[in-house]
């Protein structure tokens, strides 16, 4: 009963090369003990129907990967485990697969394993970072960024008409640091740090508008998952070296 509620997509699935896609689907449905037909909408979503009459040995890597994904999704399990689900897909197929994952995430638990960190940013609400078999972090990307930086960070672009907006921005309650990121044609980009847990977006917007400056962009500035991963794993390495030195 437990296995019927789990869908699994391996990075590489092995099936007899002489079988057609339809035969693979029929075989797996038989193993699952279900006689219900395959959902045609699912096959349409993966654009598989024209390819299912062909032997697996004739299919491209991308089509095989789509078939593997369809197999994991077709029983609509409560838990989906996906290992590198977009490996081998073209850009259009990657977007479609990510969209399907997002749609299913509202009603299903999805565990996605991947080394492609932008994939995580596009599809996941929560991140588990594992280094050498050890869990080093479990949180949302936004919370991991705040934890590693020790503060909230906003990216703000201001057209102040040649004026220096730094003192005004620094005077916003909760702001602890204002650094110029870039300046071009009178437009200055700032990285603004605020107290942890303090949302200063409204006050930043208010001070810019009240000075009749142009507010061109205002958004949270987050570390990429690559930066987060490297920071955490580097910390792990440093701790390991210190531990080795103390034990030696």
Residue, then its C-alpha position, 0 to 999 in steps of 0.5 A: x500500500x505504501x509503495x502505491x503512494x510513491x512515484x519515483x523517477x530515477x536519473x537513468x531508467x533501464x527497460x528492455x530496448x525492444x519494448x515500445x513506450x506503450x508496452x513499458x507503460x502497460x507493464x508498469x501498470x500491471x505491476x502496480x495492479x491497476x487496469x485504469x487507462x493511462x491519462x491522455x492529458x498527461x501524455x499530451x503534456x509530455x508530448x509523448x503520444x506519437x512516440x509511444x509506438x516506437x521501440x525504446x532503442x529508437x527514442x532520443x535521450x530527451x524523449x526517454x527522459x520525458x517517458x521516465x517523468x510520465x511514469x513517475x507522474x501517471x499514478x498521481x502518487x501522494x509522494x513524488x521522488x524525482x532525481x534530476x528530472x530535467x536532465x537531457x531535456x531541451x529548454x521547452x521541455x524543461x519549462x514544461x516539466x518545471x510547470x508540471x512540478x509546480x502544479x502538482x506541488x499544491x496537492x502532492x509532496x515532491x522531493x527533488x534531488x539535483x546538482x543543477x541548483x537553478x533548478x531548485x530555485x525555479x521549483x522548490x519552496x524548501x532546500x536541504x543541502x547535503x555535503x559528504x552525506x551530512x545535512x548542513x542546512x534545511x530552510x527556504x532560500x530567502x532564510x538561508x540568505x539572511x542567515x549567512x549574511x546576518x541581515x536582510x538585503x535589498x537591491x534599490x535603483x534610484x535616479x536622484x538626478x545627480x544628488x547623493x541619495x545615500x544619506x537619506x537611504x541610510x536614515x531609514x529606520x532599520x537600515x544598517x548599511x548602504x553600499x553603492x553597487x553600480x552607477x551609470x548615467x545618473x542611475x545608482x544601484x544600492x545594496x541596502x542591509x537592514x535589521x534581520x526580520x525588518x521589512x524596510x521596503x515601504x520606508x525605502x520607497x517612501x523616502x525616494x518618492x518624497x525626494x522626487x527621485x525616480x525609483x526604478x527597482x526595489x527587490x530583495x537581494x538574495x544569494x544564489x543557491x550556488x553561493x549559499x552552497x559554497x558558503x556552507x560547504x566551505x564553512x564545513x571544510x573549515x570546521x573539519x580542519x579545525x577539528x583535525x588540528x585540535x585532535x592532532 
